[in-house]
Structure formats: structure tokens, C-alpha cells
């Protein structure tokens, strides 16, 4: 049987890969296929996040994150309205509980205004209680353009539109090897071999490995961090109206433990961030020898650990203690008790780390003459997905001539 041939193969059926496919078919690209390793789309980072539609508050105004988040949020809200996907622009509070946090809150406000956010307000203790009656703090920033959404429903809508536009979605197609030829790449997958003229790598937790298969040095290693969540017991959900965040530590690319109302009314608490010993390690005891060695044998990991070991120990302690987890939340919602927290889920962040130990904060894309590799797409990638997809399609148009 003749080998199947495609013009563009996209590795990864998460929200970024699907948005890239959607942008490509809308640009008129022919024979586009999305290859997803699992038996369904959106099984990993897309399906394990907190469902927050980010406003663009945190990001340096010159960064890819800022540019893509602000545009992507606007585009995604319009998309959800058009396709009747459940979402809500409910706003959030970023609360300072210590005077040392106020200069950092000032910087967040400055960035938000530079990024074009509207309606932000600084609030004292009384203003905090007007928005969140059970919350407390010495200062806060109200960010009305933040929202919540079902990102899996968004990914399914992208998938449907890709196939309606002539593209294909292939699940159970884990890529295991590639061979470069003059006119493209031969891909070995668990669902059969195929040939593609050009490749787009949106492999998330496996993106650095996919790049190496394609003969591209990614320049980074994915170090997986598991983010663990609790839920507030149903009878205690009234403690949180919408979204409550701490002022983040600028030394670390995570936002800290926060409270998030979901689109179904549930309230999640978390995540903390601990090193995962498996790239798809959603359970506490998940382990992969290959993934663990990949991390431990990478010099950049040890340089990173040397900088952040104190923070890492704090995260590990909180991971093993519901009492400490509750204490982190009590800083801004004092009424929360350890017994209010019930078991929640977990996600794994595909954090890119360079050889110097730097945790990449911004989106990071590498390309050559026949491939484009998305090598760091943490939050707010889901919010920014339509904008990132358009960016990828634009690069493909310039590099591949589609």
C-alpha cells in the first residue's frame, strides 16, 4: 500500500496544535494532519488546567506572552460566543497581604495598563470585601477582564472546524521516529507510517524530544512540574465568588496557590508545583525511569535546583500536608480550614529549562527550513491559542510557502 503523504503534519492534539491546524486550514493549506499520541484530543495540559481566561496582567509588555494573551483572549471570547461555549468574564482579585508585596503589585498594575487592560482598580481592605466578602488583605488589584472557560470544549470546537475545513485529526498516532529526506520527513507512528513535507511540533510535554527526532537542537530540556489541586467542599464554595490570587514571586514562573471558580461552580485551590518523575505524571506515585534520568542527567536542572532549592522544599512540604496547603490559602481567605479541602486533580507543566538553569518564561519557538517547534508554551497558552495558531500559520506561510 502506498505511504500516505501530507503537506503539513502537526504533532500534538492539544489546544495549541489544534489552533495551529485551524489557522492553517483557514489560510488555505492543503493536506494538513494533526497527530495525537493519545486516544482523544486534549488529554494533557489542555485537559488538566484551571480553566482561567487570562487577561494579560503578568507579562512584560514586549513579550510574546503579552502580545498573544491580550489578542488571544479577545479572539477566544468572540469564538466562545460564536460557538456557544460556556465561559464567563468574572474578574479576579490579586491580593497583597504583606507590605513587601505592594511594590510588586504596583509593577503588575503598570504591566496591565501597558498591555491595554481596561477597568483595573486598586482596592483597600473594604474594596476587597466588596468583591470577595470572605477575603482579606492590605491592598489588591481588581482585574475585571479575567474569566473562566471550558478549554476542552474549546479544543473540541477547534477539532471540528479543522475537519470541516479539510484537515484531519489522527488519534492513537504517537510519533516514535523520523527520517529526514530531501523533500520532507518520514514519520513512524503507532498508527502507521506517513510522509510529510513539513512538520509543526506542538508536542507539549514531549516537544524537545520531537525536535530532536526531526534533527533540530531545541536548546532546552523539558522539566515537568506537577501542579496539585484541592477542591473546596461544596458547602464551603460560598467562601469564594470568583478568582482570588496572591501577588506572585517574580523569581519563579508560577503564580502561587490561588482560588479559582470553575465554569461548573466548583472551586479549585492550587496549584503547588513539585518536580514530576514522569512527564505525564498526574498521580503522586507516577514514575518513568527514562523521564527521571532525562531530568537528573541534564546539567541545567541542577543549576536551576541550586537557585530554587528553598522554594522547592516549601512546595514539597505543602504537597504532603493539607494543613500547610490550607495555611497558604488562609493568607487571603482566613476562614478556609484544612477539612474544607477535598481531593482534586493535577496537571503537569512542560517547563523549558536552558543549559544555564534558566526557566524560560516566555513562549519559545525554533524553526528550520522544514519544521517549526513550539518549545515553551505554558500559561497563558490556552488563552492565547488562537493568536499563537495565527503566529504559527504566519511562520509556516513565510517559511514553507503555503
KOLNU-821645 format. One record per atom (N, C-alpha, C): x, y negated, z negated. Coordinates in steps of 0.05 Angstrom, whole numbers, padded with zeros to 5 digits, always signed. Atoms other than C-alpha are relative to their C-alpha. Last residue first. Layout:
<nodes>
XYZ...
</nodes>
This chain:
<nodes>
+00026-00011-00003+00037-00552-00038-00019-00021+00012+00013+00009-00025+00106-00579-00023-00027+00012+00004+00007-00023-00016+00141-00537-00076-00013-00008+00026-00022-00020-00003+00180-00590-00113-00006+00022+00020-00025+00012-00008+00135-00652-00104+00022+00021+00005+00004+00013-00026+00069-00615-00104+00026-00012+00010+00001-00021-00021+00091-00569-00160-00002-00012+00028-00028-00010-00004+00112-00630-00202+00000+00022+00021-00015+00021-00013+00043-00661-00191+00029+00009+00005+00007+00000-00028+00009-00596-00208+00015-00021+00016-00011-00024-00013+00048-00592-00272-00006+00001+00029-00029+00004-00002+00030-00663-00291+00014+00023+00014-00004+00019-00023-00043-00651-00274+00030-00006+00003+00005-00014-00025-00042-00590-00319+00004-00017+00024-00024-00016-00006-00009-00631-00374-00004+00016+00026-00021+00018-00008-00066-00682-00369+00026+00015+00006+00007+00010-00027-00120-00628-00371+00022-00018+00011-00003-00021-00021-00085-00593-00429-00006-00010+00028-00012+00012-00024-00073-00654-00473-00001+00017+00024+00014+00025-00006-00120-00633-00529+00009-00012+00026+00027-00008-00007-00092-00562-00524-00017-00025+00006+00001-00011-00027-00020-00588-00521-00029+00007+00008+00028-00002-00009-00028-00632-00583-00004+00011+00028+00021+00020+00004+00002-00590-00615+00011-00028+00007+00015-00002+00025+00060-00550-00588-00023-00019-00001+00027+00012-00003+00081-00546-00515-00016+00005-00026+00009+00009+00026+00155-00531-00512-00026-00015+00003-00016-00013+00020+00185-00491-00455-00005-00011-00028+00010+00016+00023+00137-00505-00397+00012+00013-00025+00001-00014+00025+00178-00475-00340-00008-00019-00022+00004+00021+00020+00171-00495-00267-00005+00015-00026+00015-00006+00025+00197-00448-00213-00001-00024-00018+00023-00018-00004+00221-00445-00141-00016+00005-00025+00012+00003-00026+00272-00501-00132-00024+00018+00004-00019-00002-00021+00287-00509-00206-00015+00001+00027+00007-00011-00026+00247-00533-00265+00024+00004+00018-00024-00004-00016+00250-00548-00339-00009+00012+00027+00005-00014-00025+00193-00576-00381+00026+00001+00016-00026-00004-00014+00196-00598-00454-00005+00018+00024+00003-00020-00021+00137-00629-00492+00027+00002+00015+00015+00007-00024+00163-00669-00550-00004+00024+00018+00026+00010+00008+00183-00646-00620-00017-00006+00024+00010+00018-00020+00242-00601-00605-00028-00009-00008+00027-00009-00007+00268-00572-00670-00011-00020+00020+00021+00020-00002+00343-00588-00669-00027+00013+00007+00018-00003+00022+00388-00531-00691-00023-00020+00000-00009+00016+00023+00446-00552-00647-00017+00003-00025-00023-00012+00013+00431-00494-00599+00012-00016-00024-00024+00001-00018+00361-00521-00585+00024+00011-00015-00023+00010+00016+00298-00499-00622+00024+00001+00019-00025-00001-00014+00230-00490-00587+00022-00013-00017-00017+00023+00004+00173-00476-00634+00026+00003+00014-00024-00006-00017+00121-00427-00608+00018-00024-00001-00009+00023-00017+00071-00438-00665+00025+00009+00014-00029+00000-00002+00037-00375-00692+00008-00022+00020-00010+00004-00028-00034-00378-00717+00030+00001+00000-00027+00011-00003-00067-00352-00780+00006-00004+00030-00017-00012-00021-00136-00335-00804+00028-00012+00000+00004+00011-00027-00173-00349-00868+00018+00014+00020-00018-00008-00021-00182-00315-00935-00007-00011+00027+00003-00028-00009-00223-00353-00985+00018+00005+00023-00013-00008-00025-00205-00416-01023-00004+00029+00006+00017+00010-00022-00253-00444-01076+00011+00010+00027+00021-00019-00005-00220-00399-01129-00019-00009+00022-00011-00024-00014-00156-00440-01123-00023+00019+00007-00012-00019+00018-00195-00503-01141+00010+00024+00015-00004-00027-00011-00213-00564-01099+00015+00017-00020+00020-00019+00010-00239-00622-01142+00004+00028+00012-00006-00013+00027-00176-00663-01134-00019+00021-00009+00027-00008+00008-00185-00676-01059+00003+00015-00026+00020+00019-00011-00124-00717-01038-00029+00009-00004-00012+00027-00002-00067-00687-01079-00020-00020+00010+00010+00016+00022-00113-00628-01095+00012-00028+00000+00025+00013-00008-00098-00599-01027-00011-00019-00021-00006+00018-00023-00026-00584-01043-00024-00015+00009-00012+00024+00012-00048-00557-01112+00008-00019+00023+00021+00018+00010-00095-00509-01076+00012-00025-00011+00014+00010-00024-00037-00479-01037-00022-00019-00009-00017+00021-00011+00003-00474-01102-00013-00012+00025+00000+00022+00019-00054-00435-01135+00017-00023+00011+00025+00015-00005-00065-00391-01074-00001-00025-00018+00014+00008+00024+00008-00369-01081-00025-00017+00007+00006-00023+00018+00050-00328-01033-00017-00008-00024+00012-00022-00015+00049-00377-00975-00008+00023-00018+00028+00006-00004+00060-00435-01023-00014+00023+00015+00013-00002+00026+00126-00405-01044-00030-00004+00002+00002-00028+00007+00146-00394-00972-00014+00004-00027+00021-00012-00016+00129-00466-00953-00004+00030-00007+00026+00010+00009+00170-00492-01011-00023+00012+00015+00006-00015+00026+00228-00447-00992-00026-00009-00011+00008-00027-00006+00225-00474-00920-00006+00016-00025+00028+00001-00009+00225-00546-00944-00010+00028+00006+00016+00007+00023+00289-00532-00984-00030-00001+00008+00005-00023+00017+00320-00494-00926-00017-00007-00024+00028-00001+00010+00308-00549-00875-00005+00022-00021+00012+00026+00004+00377-00572-00853-00026+00001-00017-00017+00015+00017+00415-00507-00861-00011-00028-00007+00005-00009+00028+00356-00469-00832+00018-00016-00020+00026+00011+00008+00362-00511-00768-00005+00008-00029-00004+00029+00003+00436-00495-00762-00026-00014-00009-00014+00004+00025+00420-00422-00776+00006-00029-00005+00018-00006+00022+00367-00420-00722+00014-00007-00026+00017+00023+00005+00412-00455-00672-00019+00004-00023-00014+00019+00018+00463-00399-00679-00017-00024-00007-00001+00026-00014+00412-00349-00650+00014-00020-00018-00025+00001-00015+00426-00279-00677+00004-00026+00015-00022+00000+00018+00372-00286-00731+00027-00001+00014-00002+00024+00017+00318-00308-00683+00026+00000-00016-00001+00023-00018+00327-00257-00628+00003-00025-00016-00028+00003-00008+00341-00205-00682+00004-00024+00018-00015+00009+00024+00272-00218-00712+00029-00003+00007+00005+00028+00005+00238-00215-00644+00016-00011-00023-00011+00017-00022+00271-00150-00624-00003-00029-00006-00029+00000+00002+00258-00117-00692+00012-00018+00021-00012-00010-00024+00185-00137-00690+00030-00003-00003-00029-00001-00003+00146-00146-00754+00008+00011+00027-00008-00004-00029+00076-00165-00775+00030-00001+00003-00020-00021-00002+00069-00160-00851+00008+00007+00028-00022+00005+00018+00034-00227-00862+00022+00021+00003+00004-00012+00026-00011-00217-00801+00026-00004-00017+00022+00014+00014-00010-00264-00742-00006+00011-00028+00002-00011+00027+00058-00242-00717-00021-00014-00017+00029-00001+00002+00054-00252-00642-00008+00010-00028+00010+00023-00015+00126-00274-00640-00030-00002+00000+00009-00009-00026+00144-00226-00695-00012-00023+00014-00019-00021-00008+00183-00240-00758-00009+00015+00025+00013-00026-00007+00146-00305-00769+00021+00019+00010-00012-00014-00022+00181-00362-00806-00015+00026+00005-00021-00018+00008+00133-00398-00851+00011+00015+00024-00016-00009-00023+00089-00460-00839+00023+00018-00011-00028+00002+00007+00031-00480-00883+00016+00012+00023-00016-00024+00007-00033-00490-00847+00026-00007-00014-00026-00009-00009-00078-00508-00879+00009-00016+00024-00021+00013+00015-00148-00512-00905+00026+00012+00008-00026-00014+00003-00205-00495-00858+00019-00017-00017-00021+00019+00007-00277-00520-00868+00026+00016-00004-00020-00011+00019-00333-00482-00833+00021-00021-00005+00005+00008+00027-00388-00524-00800+00019+00011-00021+00022-00016+00011-00389-00488-00733-00007-00007-00029+00024+00007-00015-00348-00542-00698-00024+00016-00010+00002-00012-00026-00295-00535-00752-00027-00007+00013+00026-00012-00005-00283-00582-00810-00001+00010+00029+00011+00004-00026-00209-00592-00822-00028+00014+00002+00028-00012+00001-00172-00600-00887-00014-00008+00026+00022+00019-00002-00096-00612-00887-00027+00015+00000+00025-00013+00006-00030-00578-00904-00023-00021+00000+00006-00005+00028+00027-00614-00871-00027+00012-00003+00016+00022+00012+00032-00645-00802-00006+00004-00029+00027-00010+00008+00089-00602-00775-00014-00022-00015+00020+00004-00021+00149-00630-00736-00028+00012-00006+00010-00027-00007+00192-00639-00799-00022-00003+00021-00023-00018-00005+00236-00698-00817-00009+00026+00012-00012+00004-00027+00178-00747-00807+00024+00018+00005-00029+00004+00005+00141-00717-00868+00013-00003+00028-00020-00021-00005+00067-00725-00851+00028-00008-00006-00020+00013-00016+00019-00771-00888+00022+00019+00006-00021+00015+00014-00034-00723-00912+00016-00017+00019-00028-00007-00004-00095-00704-00871+00018-00016-00019-00017+00014+00019-00170-00702-00883+00028+00010+00002-00028-00008-00001-00219-00684-00827+00016-00017-00020-00012-00003-00026-00295-00684-00831+00029+00009-00001+00018+00007-00022-00343-00685-00889+00011+00006+00027-00014+00012-00023-00302-00647-00940-00021-00006+00021-00022+00016+00009-00325-00630-01011+00014-00014+00023+00009+00028+00003-00391-00607-00982+00022-00018-00011-00006+00015-00024-00356-00544-00959-00008-00029-00002-00018+00022+00006-00356-00518-01031+00006-00017+00025+00014+00018+00019-00417-00471-01026+00018-00024-00008+00023+00014-00012-00389-00440-00963-00012-00020-00019+00025-00016+00004-00322-00423-00995-00024-00017+00009+00016+00007+00024-00267-00467-00966-00024+00018-00001+00025+00014-00004-00226-00430-00915-00012-00008-00026+00023-00009+00016-00153-00411-00920-00025-00014+00010+00023+00016+00008-00101-00419-00866-00016+00015-00021+00020-00015+00015-00031-00393-00851-00022-00018-00010+00016+00019+00015+00013-00423-00797-00023+00014-00013+00028-00007+00006+00064-00372-00774-00013-00022-00017+00008+00007+00027+00128-00402-00745-00030+00007-00003+00028+00000+00007+00160-00370-00684-00005-00007-00029+00000-00010+00027+00230-00391-00661-00029-00002-00010+00025+00002+00015+00231-00399-00586+00004+00013-00027+00010-00026+00008+00302-00409-00561-00027-00005-00015+00012-00002+00026+00325-00469-00521-00007+00029-00006-00014+00019+00018+00368-00486-00461-00010+00000-00028+00019+00019+00012+00317-00452-00416+00013-00021-00018-00009+00003+00028+00371-00421-00371-00019-00021-00013-00002+00027+00009+00333-00402-00308+00009-00001-00029-00027+00009-00007+00342-00335-00272+00005-00029-00008+00001+00014-00025+00267-00320-00270+00028-00011+00008+00007-00019-00021+00275-00268-00325+00001-00012+00028-00024-00015-00005+00310-00322-00366-00005+00022+00021-00019+00016-00015+00250-00367-00358+00025+00015+00007+00010+00001-00027+00202-00312-00379+00019-00016+00017-00007-00026-00013+00244-00300-00441-00009+00001+00029-00029+00000-00004+00241-00374-00460+00009+00026+00014-00008+00017-00023+00165-00375-00448+00030+00000+00005-00020-00015-00015+00148-00315-00492+00013-00017+00022-00018-00014+00018+00110-00351-00547+00022+00016+00014+00003+00005+00029+00079-00398-00496+00021+00014-00017+00001-00024+00016+00083-00365-00428+00000-00004-00030+00014+00012+00024+00065-00426-00387-00003+00023-00020-00002-00014+00026+00116-00409-00333-00014-00015-00022+00003+00019+00022+00099-00432-00263-00003+00015-00026+00008-00009+00026+00127-00390-00206-00004-00024-00019-00008+00019+00021+00134-00400-00131-00012+00009-00027-00020+00019-00011+00133-00355-00070+00010-00019-00021+00010+00028+00000+00100-00299-00109+00022-00018+00012-00020+00019-00009+00106-00224-00099-00012-00028-00001+00009+00020-00019+00068-00171-00137+00022-00019+00007-00020+00019-00011+00079-00108-00178-00013-00019+00020-00009-00004-00028+00024-00074-00217+00019-00022+00009+00023-00005-00018-00019-00086-00279+00008+00005+00029+00014-00024+00010+00037-00079-00330-00024+00007+00016+00018+00005+00021+00077-00129-00288-00014+00027-00009+00010-00026+00011+00139-00127-00245-00019-00006-00023+00007-00002+00028+00146-00193-00207-00009+00029-00006+00015-00024+00004+00183-00202-00141-00005+00003-00030-00006-00018+00022+00204-00274-00134-00018+00024+00001+00016+00000+00024+00208-00323-00076+00009+00020-00021+00025+00013-00005+00232-00332-00004-00018-00001-00025-00003+00026-00014+00306-00318-00012-00026-00015+00001-00006-00004-00028+00293-00264-00065+00002-00028+00014+00001+00023-00019+00294-00267-00140+00008+00009+00028-00023-00001-00018+00276-00205-00179-00002-00022+00020+00002+00015-00025+00231-00209-00239+00026+00004+00016-00025+00004-00015+00218-00163-00298-00006-00017+00025-00022-00014+00013+00167-00146-00352+00027-00005+00014-00024+00001-00018+00108-00192-00335+00024+00012-00016-00024+00010+00014+00046-00172-00375+00024+00002+00018-00023+00003-00019-00013-00165-00329+00024-00013-00014-00016-00024+00002-00070-00140-00373+00022+00001+00021-00007-00008+00027-00112-00199-00349+00014+00027+00001-00006-00028+00004-00109-00225-00277+00007+00005-00029-00009-00005+00027-00144-00291-00264+00005+00029-00003+00005-00026+00013-00150-00310-00190+00011+00000-00029-00022-00013+00014-00157-00376-00154-00008+00026-00013-00016-00018-00017-00209-00393-00102+00024+00012-00013-00016+00015-00019-00241-00454-00134+00018+00017+00017+00019+00012-00019-00296-00413-00167+00015-00016+00021+00009-00021-00018-00240-00371-00198-00021-00011+00020-00022-00009-00017-00206-00433-00226-00010+00021+00020-00004+00019-00022-00272-00462-00249+00023+00008+00018+00022-00003-00019-00289-00400-00290+00004-00019+00024-00003-00025-00014-00220-00400-00322-00022+00004+00021-00022+00003-00019-00224-00473-00341+00002+00025+00018+00011+00017-00022-00293-00460-00372+00022-00005+00021+00018-00016-00017-00264-00402-00411-00012-00016+00023-00016-00018-00016-00207-00445-00436-00017+00017+00018-00012+00017-00020-00256-00498-00461+00016+00017+00020+00022+00006-00020-00297-00445-00497+00011-00018+00022+00004-00025-00015-00232-00421-00530-00022-00004+00021-00019-00002-00022-00217-00493-00548-00002+00026+00015-00006-00029-00003-00280-00501-00589+00018+00003+00024+00009-00014-00024-00278-00575-00606+00006+00029-00002-00002-00029+00002-00264-00625-00662-00014+00012+00024+00025-00017-00001-00252-00699-00661+00006+00029-00004-00006-00028+00004-00202-00757-00672-00026+00016+00000+00000-00013-00026-00223-00825-00643+00009+00030-00002+00026-00009-00009-00244-00854-00710+00000+00016+00025-00005-00004-00029-00175-00856-00742-00025+00010+00013+00024-00013-00012-00183-00883-00814+00005-00001+00031+00006+00009-00027-00115-00897-00845-00023+00016+00011+00008-00019-00020-00108-00890-00920-00003-00014+00027+00002+00014-00025-00081-00922-00983-00007+00021+00021-00005+00029+00005-00078-00905-01057-00002-00016+00026-00027+00008-00010-00111-00837-01051+00003-00029-00006-00013+00022+00015-00174-00799-01068+00027-00005+00011-00029+00004-00005-00223-00753-01032+00010-00024-00017-00015-00016+00019-00291-00729-01058+00031-00003+00003+00006+00006+00028-00333-00783-01026+00016+00015-00020-00002-00026+00012-00298-00778-00958-00004-00003-00030-00001-00020-00021-00315-00837-00913+00000+00028-00011+00022+00006-00018-00338-00887-00966-00001+00021+00022+00024-00014+00010-00291-00853-01016-00025-00006+00018-00004-00029-00003-00231-00874-00974-00025+00015-00009+00005-00006-00028-00257-00945-00970+00003+00030+00006+00029+00001-00005-00261-00949-01045-00007+00007+00028+00015-00022+00013-00190-00924-01053-00030+00000+00004-00009-00004+00028-00161-00973-01002-00017+00023-00012+00020-00002+00022-00173-00967-00928+00014+00003-00026-00014-00007+00025-00133-00987-00866-00021-00002-00023+00003+00018+00023-00176-00985-00804+00018+00010-00022-00014-00008+00025-00168-00956-00734-00003-00020-00022+00017-00003+00024-00222-00975-00684+00014+00009-00025+00019+00021+00007-00185-00963-00620-00013+00006-00026+00023-00010+00016-00123-00922-00604-00017-00024-00009+00027+00008-00009-00081-00952-00548-00023+00010-00015+00010-00021-00018-00015-00915-00558-00029-00006+00009-00016+00001-00025+00018-00978-00587-00010+00021+00020+00007+00024-00015-00040-00982-00637+00016-00002+00026+00027-00003-00010-00030-00910-00659-00009-00024+00017+00000-00017-00024+00045-00920-00663-00028+00003+00012-00014+00013-00023+00038-00980-00708+00000+00017+00025+00018+00020-00010-00013-00945-00752+00012-00015+00024+00021-00014-00015+00033-00885-00759-00020-00020+00012-00011-00008-00026+00090-00932-00777-00020+00016+00016-00003+00024-00016+00049-00965-00832+00010+00007+00028+00027+00005-00009+00031-00896-00859+00000-00025+00018+00005-00020-00021+00105-00880-00862-00028-00004+00011-00015+00007-00024+00117-00945-00901-00004+00019+00024+00013+00023-00014+00059-00925-00947+00016-00010+00023+00012-00007-00025+00086-00856-00964-00011-00023+00016-00021-00005-00019+00134-00879-01018-00011+00007+00028-00009+00025-00013+00075-00908-01055+00021+00003+00021-00025+00009+00014+00047-00838-01066+00009-00025+00014+00004-00004+00028-00022-00810-01048+00023-00010-00017-00024+00002+00015-00026-00834-00976-00006+00003-00030+00000+00012+00027-00086-00809-00938+00028+00000-00012-00028-00006+00008-00095-00798-00864+00005-00014-00026-00015+00017+00019-00171-00798-00854+00028+00011-00003-00015-00012+00022-00205-00768-00793+00013-00021-00018-00019+00016+00014-00257-00785-00741+00015+00016-00021+00009+00004+00028-00320-00746-00721+00019-00018-00016-00020+00021+00007-00315-00744-00645-00008-00010-00028+00009+00022+00016-00354-00679-00637+00023-00019-00005-00021+00017+00010-00350-00620-00590-00012-00023-00016+00003+00012+00026-00392-00562-00564+00025-00016-00009-00016-00015+00019-00382-00550-00490-00002-00015-00027+00017-00006+00023-00438-00576-00445+00015+00018-00020+00004-00029+00000-00397-00573-00381-00014+00009-00025+00010-00009-00026-00400-00648-00365-00007+00030-00001+00027+00011-00004-00395-00669-00438-00012+00011+00027+00019-00014+00018-00337-00622-00450-00028-00011+00004+00004-00028-00010-00301-00648-00388-00020+00014-00018+00017+00002-00024-00311-00721-00409-00006+00028+00011+00027+00007+00010-00283-00705-00478-00020-00002+00023+00012-00024+00011-00225-00669-00444-00028-00006-00012+00008-00019-00021-00207-00727-00399-00015+00024-00011+00022+00013-00014-00206-00777-00457-00011+00019+00022+00024+00000+00017-00165-00729-00499-00024-00012+00014+00012-00027+00001-00117-00715-00442-00025+00001-00017+00015-00005-00025-00104-00789-00429-00015+00027-00001+00021+00021-00002-00086-00803-00501-00017+00004+00025+00022-00004+00019-00051-00736-00510-00022-00021+00003+00019-00022-00008-00011-00737-00445-00023+00002-00020+00012+00006-00026+00022-00805-00455-00021+00021+00007+00018+00023+00001+00034-00795-00529-00015-00005+00026+00023-00005+00017+00061-00725-00523-00019-00023-00001+00020-00015-00016+00105-00742-00463-00025+00006-00017-00002-00029-00002+00139-00793-00509-00020+00012+00020-00013-00007-00025+00148-00868-00499+00001+00030+00005+00014+00010-00024+00095-00887-00550+00014+00008+00026-00014+00024-00009+00126-00842-00604-00012-00009+00026-00021-00004-00020+00072-00793-00625+00013-00027+00008-00026-00006+00012+00031-00789-00688+00024-00005+00018-00009+00016+00021-00035-00823-00670+00030+00003-00006-00025+00012-00010-00051-00793-00603+00013-00018-00020+00005+00026-00011-00125-00778-00619+00025-00011+00015-00017+00021+00012-00122-00704-00630-00003-00026+00015-00005+00018-00022-00182-00661-00614+00017-00023-00010+00000+00029+00003-00176-00611-00671+00006-00013+00027+00022+00012-00015-00197-00539-00661-00001-00030-00002+00021+00010+00018-00154-00510-00716-00022-00015+00014-00005+00027+00011-00112-00465-00672-00024-00010-00015-00006-00001+00029-00113-00389-00664+00006-00028-00011+00021-00012+00016-00147-00378-00597+00005+00000-00030+00026+00013-00006-00105-00427-00557-00022+00011-00018+00001+00027+00012-00040-00404-00591-00027-00013+00005-00022+00007+00018-00053-00330-00575-00003-00029-00011-00003-00018+00023-00112-00294-00544+00020-00010-00021+00001+00016+00025-00134-00349-00497+00003+00016-00025-00014+00025+00002-00150-00303-00438-00001-00011-00029+00017+00023-00004-00170-00230-00444+00016-00025-00003+00024-00008-00014-00137-00162-00442-00021-00021+00004+00020-00013+00016-00069-00190-00459-00025+00007+00016-00010-00026+00010-00009-00204-00414-00022+00015-00015+00002+00000+00029-00043-00258-00373+00006+00028-00011-00007-00026+00010-00022-00271-00301+00000-00001-00031-00009+00003+00028-00056-00331-00269+00003+00029-00010+00008-00021+00019-00060-00326-00193+00011-00007-00027-00010+00004+00027-00059-00381-00140-00010+00022-00018-00010-00025+00011-00069-00362-00067+00015-00005-00027+00011-00026-00008-00078-00431-00038+00014+00023-00015-00020-00022-00002-00065-00499-00069-00014+00026+00006+00001-00014-00025-00119-00551-00052+00021+00022+00003-00018+00013-00019-00104-00602-00106+00001+00014+00027+00013+00025-00007-00166-00577-00144+00017-00016+00019+00021-00007-00019-00135-00507-00141-00015-00026+00008-00010-00009-00025-00072-00535-00172-00022+00006+00020-00010+00023-00014-00106-00574-00227+00011+00007+00028+00023+00016-00008-00146-00513-00247+00009-00024+00015+00013-00013-00022-00084-00469-00248-00023-00016+00011-00018+00003-00023-00048-00519-00292-00012+00013+00025+00003+00028-00009-00108-00522-00339+00018-00006+00024+00026+00002-00014-00108-00446-00342-00005-00028+00010-00002-00014-00025-00034-00444-00360-00025-00002+00017-00018+00016-00018-00042-00498-00412+00003+00014+00027+00014+00023-00009-00104-00465-00444+00018-00017+00019+00009+00018+00021-00073-00397-00449-00011-00025+00012+00029+00007-00002-00071-00347-00392-00010-00014-00025+00012+00009+00025+00005-00344-00386-00028-00010+00004-00003-00020+00021+00050-00334-00325-00012-00013-00026-00003+00014+00026+00025-00376-00267+00001+00022-00021+00008-00016+00023+00037-00346-00198+00005-00016-00026-00008+00009+00027+00038-00392-00138-00011+00020-00020-00016+00024-00003+00036-00374-00064+00011-00010-00026+00013+00024+00008+00014-00303-00075+00018-00024+00005-00017+00024-00002+00031-00236-00044-00017-00025-00007+00016+00024+00000+00003-00167-00060+00019-00024+00000-00002+00015+00025+00050-00111-00040-00016-00026+00002-00016+00024-00002+00027-00069+00018-00001-00015-00026+00017+00024+00000+00000+00000+00000+00018-00025+00000
</nodes>
